[in-house]
Amino acid sequence: MLSNAKFIFPHNTPTTKEAYYYRMVFERFFPQKSAILTVPGGPSVACSTAKAIEWDAQWSGNLDPSGRAALGVHLAAYEHQHDPEHVPAAIAAGSGKKPRTIRVAPPGVAIEG
């Protein structure tokens, strides 16, 4: 697949399977050359252009357009939430009341005919 990429996509040739897939989907919907020329090429980090790699040298070792390049960002957000130091005192103390929950069933769909 990637060995023929330079023949199938001569402009901004994809270098990974993920980039190849994105390119196939894009060109299916936008086959015009003018559309292809609007997309910048080069390495991508978290859906950004190659310019983002210049901002943080750490990203250059993990080029990934899907956002996994920002390793630890999502886990750090969860750890921050569970840190007692960052929980408001009123919430940490609790009200002693049982939390109210509402159960909602998804709407049903009937296909007839």
Sequence and secondary structure as in RCSB ss.txt:
>XXXX:A:sequence
MLSNAKFIFPHNTPTTKEAYYYRMVFERFFPQKSAILTVPGGPSVACSTAKAIEWDAQWSGNLDPSGRAALGVHL
AAYEHQHDPEHVPAAIAAGSGKKPRTIRVAPPGVAIEG
>XXXX:A:secstr
 GGGHHHH  SS   SHHHHHHHHHHHHH  SHHHHTTS  S  STT  THHHHH GGGGGS  TTTTTSTTHHH
HHHHHHH GGGS HHHHH  SS                
